[in-house]
Each structure stands twice: as structure tokens, then as C-alpha cells.
Amino acid sequence: MSSFSFRHQHVFVAGGSSGINLGIAKAFARAGAHVVVMSRSADKVAQAAAELEALGAQALGLSADVRDPDAVQAALAQAHARFGPIDVLVSGAAGNFIAPAKDLSPNGFKTVVDIDLNGSFHVLRLAYPMLRKPGASVINISAPQGVNPTMYQVHACAAKAGIDMMTKVLALEWGEDGIRVNSISPGPIGDTEGMRRLAPTADALERAVSTVPLLRMGSTDDVAHMALFLSSELASYVTGAIIPVDGGSALRGGRDMRASYVPRSAA
């Protein structure tokens, strides 16, 4: 959005090579920021960085798995050496799939918690020494499952609830440094890997839209605009908030994902 300016600010987006997180990275690029995107795939981060540079930004793509603290530390150090203190940190790496708890393997549960919750902690904790103090904005990308119990999503519900509580704790601890910490909780967002996993058929997608009071799918721009606002001076007194960007869908409570579940034997 042209009304926001982040000229020469350093924005670091973990999980920023696709979907919602790439949309956020592009919004900051258009607003004049230097943008770093980090994700596991070297090819995807290179492509994302090229797209950001095409928007006129100075950009850097770094390959690292958020589950690996040493790799995250190295990526953050490289970004800091290139662009200096981090003004905006977005932690959005995530993994999810539909599964009933009785069929969910311990490794499947662990994988989602490791990526979403542990990965978010790694990014935030290791970035802390490199955040601008005062003035940094930290944004976690959460989900409605953090608040609303959702069938066939015990792994995601546990991970996102942890992220929301971590957001609040760090807002308390880091407030004295002038660092603000908030979460964005997106609802159904079109053309994203998350929606392709959680609504894999046309019928499932139609059901998902029908649960949204605004009766439409959100866009990556909807989430990106909230990230711009939260990182701007207009939100300078906002911290510890979990902000839905979901068209009101969380007001209806948790979703029943059973109709979208495809057992592995039938996949």
C-alpha cells in the first residue's frame, strides 16, 4: 500500500518464499523496504528474491530450515551483515495436514510442532540480538486453530496455541526494549498451499467459504496490509495482540474438517 513507507528498513520474513508470507514480503518491498526471505528450498528463495527485486527492492534469499537453530542463526547473521538491525521480523514458517488424532503418528504431531512452534521460537529468540531497539515490530503468523478447537487438527491447534501464548509472553518481556510482538491469525486465504491442504476439493472449498461471514475467501494482500499496519507508527501502542484477518470466520468457532479428510490408503 502506497500510504505506508518502510524506505530503507530491514524486513526479515521466515517462510517467505510462497503464499501468505511471500505476499507480506512483496508488500514491504513495494513500501520501500530491504527484504530478506528465508525458507528451506534454495530454489524457492532465489525465485522469491528475484520477484522482490523486480518490485524495486533490495532483496536477499536465504535457505534454512527453522527446525535447525544453527542454520537459522547463520541466515540471520548474513541478513544482519547485509542490511543491519532488523526493523520488522515476520515468523511464518508452517506445516499442516488433516488427520484424526487416533490416526496421527507421533512423528506427524512432532513435525508440525517442530516447524510451527519450535521453529517460531528459534526465529524470534535468535533474531533478538539483531532486532532494532527500540522500534522493532515482530509478527507471528498464527491461525484460528490457536483459539478454536478444530477436529482433525490437534497438531496444528497445539502448535498455534503455543505461538499465541509465546506472542503474549514476549510482548511482556521485550516491551521494555521497545520491541512490539503481535500475531496475525489468517482465516481462509485463497491460492495458498494451506488452503489446498485443508480444502483439497471444490466441495471442501465451497464449505470453507460458506463459514466466512463475509462470504468470500481472503487474499494474501488482506494479511499483508495488516502486517504493514502493525509495523507502522499507526500501531505504535499495539503489542501482545492476536489479530484475526479472517472475514469473521473465527466467530463461528472451530471447523469440522472430517469431510476434507482423505485417508492415506485412499490418497
N, C-alpha and C positions, 0 to 999 in steps of 0.2 A: 504494500500500500504506500503510495507516494507521500501520505501525510506523516509517515514515520521515517525518521532518519537515524541510521546507525553507521554513518560515514566513518570509516577507518576503525570501527570497533571490531574486536575479535570474537567471533561466534564459533563455538565448537559443538558439533552435533554427532553424538554417538548413535549409531544405527541409521546414519543419514544418507544411505545410498539408494533408498527407494521409499515409496509410499508416503505416509504422513510426515516422516522425518525429512525426506528429501524436499517435500513441499515447504516445510519450515525453513530448511536451508536456502531454498530459492527465494523465499520471501525476504529473508535477511540480506541475501545477495542483491536483490532489487533495491533494498533500502540503503545500500552502500557499504555493507559490512565486508570484512575479510572473513571467509568462511572455510572451516575445516570440517570435513565429513570423515567419520571413522566407521568401518564395518569389516566383516570377516573377509569378504571377497575383494581381492586386489583389482580384478577387472571391473567390478561394480563401482568401487570408489573412484577409480580412474574415470569411468564414464560420468559419474555424478560430478566430479570436479570439472570435467570438460563442459558440462551443462551449466554449471555455476559461472565459469569463466565466460561462456557465451552471453551471459547476462551482464557482463562487465565487472564481475567481482574478481578480486584476487582470491584464489581458492587452492586448497590442498586436500588430496585424498589419501587417507592412511588406512592400511589394513591391520586390524587387530580384533581378536575375539574378546568380548567383555568378560568372559569367564576366566581369562588369563590376566591376572593383575600385572605381571611383568610386561606383557605386550601393551596393555593399556597405559602403563607408566611411560613406556618408550614413546608411544604415539603422542601422549600429552606433552612430553618433553620436546618432541620435534615441533609440535604446533606452537608451543611457547617460544621456542627459539626463533621461529619464523615470524610470528605476529605479536609476541609479547603477552602480557596478562590477559586472561580470558574474561571478557565482559559479559558474555551470555553462554551458559552451558546448558545444553539440552541432552538429557539421557533418555533415549527412546528405543534401545535395542529390546526386542521381544520375540517370544516364540509361543505358539499356541496351537491346539488342535482339539477336536471334540472327542470326549471319551467318558463313559460312565466310570465312577470311582472303582467299582468292582472289577473292571477290566483294565484299569490303568496300572501299568507296571511301575515299580519303584523307580526305575531309570527314567520313565516318561515323566513322572512327577518331578524328579530331581532336575531333569533337563530344563523344564520351564522355570522352576525356581532359580536355578543357576543363571539362566540368561536374564530373566526379568528382575529378580530381587537382588541376588548376589552381584550380577553384572552392574546394576544401577549403583549399588554401594561402591563397587570398585571404581566406577567412573567418578562419582562425587567425591569419595574420600581421597583418591589420588589426584584429582584436579584441585582440591582445596588450596594447596600451597601456591597454585598458579592463578587463582581467581583474583580479580581486581578487588581491592579492599580499601575503602568502601566502594560500593556501586555495582557489584556483580549480581546478575539475575540467574538463578538456577531453576530449570524447569524439568520435572519428571513427566514422562508420558505414561499415564496410568490407564485405567479402563473402568467402566461401570461395575465389573466383577469385583472390584475392590470394596464396594459398598453393598451391592445387591447379590445375595446368594443365587447362583445360576447353575441349574442342573447340567451335568456332564462337563463342568468347568472347575472342579475342585482345585486343580493345579493352578489355573490362572487366578481364581478367586484368592487363594492363599498368597500367591506372589504379589498381586496388585494391592491387596490389603496391607501387605508389608511395605510396599512402596509408599502408599499413602501415609502410613504411620511414620516412616522414615522422613518423608517430606516435613511433617509437623515437628519431629524431634530436631532436625537440622535447622529448621526455621528458628527454633528456640536457641539452639547452641550457636549458630552463626550470625544471628541478628546483631550481636554486639560488634561484629566485624563489618557491619553494613552490607551483608550479603542477604538477599531475599531468596527464599526457596518456596516454590509453588508446584502444584501438579495440574496438568490438563488431563481430563478424562473424556476422550472422544467416544461418541456413540457410533452408529453405523456410518462408515465413511466409504463412499463409492470408489471403485477402481483401486483397491488396495489388496495386498496379499492376505491381510487379516479377514476381510470380508469374503474373499474367495475360499478361505478355510472354514469360516463359520457359517457361510451361506453358499454352499457349493452348487446349488441348483437354482433354476429360475423360481421354483415354488418357494424355496427357502429364502431367497432374496425378497420375494414379494411379501412373505410373512414378516421379515425383518423390517421392511418399510412400514408395514401396517401397524407396528408397535410404536412408531415415532409420532408424537402428537402433531408435529409439523408436516407429517405425511410426505417426507422426502428424505432421500439419502443425503448425508453431508458430503462436503468436498474437502480435499486437503487444504484448500485456501481457508476454509472456515476455521480449521485448527491453527493454521499459520498466523492468521490475523490475531488470534488470542495470544499466541506466543509473542508477537510484536508488541501488543498492548502490555502484557505482563513485564516485558523487558524495557518498557519506556518509562519516562518520568511521570506519565499519567498514572502509573501503578506503583509509585514510589512508596506507598504506605500499605501495600498488599504483600503479605507473606504468610506462609503456612496454610494457604488455601488449596482446596481440591475443587477445581472449576470444571463442571461438565460442559462439553461442547457436543451436544447430542440431540438437539431438536426437542428436548424434553423427554427422551425415551427412558431415562433412569427413573422418572416419576412413576412409571408403571411397575417398577420392581424388577426382579431378576427374570431373565428369559428362560423358557423351556427349550433346550437345544436338542431334545430327543429326536425330533423329526429330521434334523440335519445330520444325524449320526450315521456314518457308513462303516460297519464293522470291517476290520482288515481283511477278513476272509471273503468279503463281498466287494472290496475295493478293486 
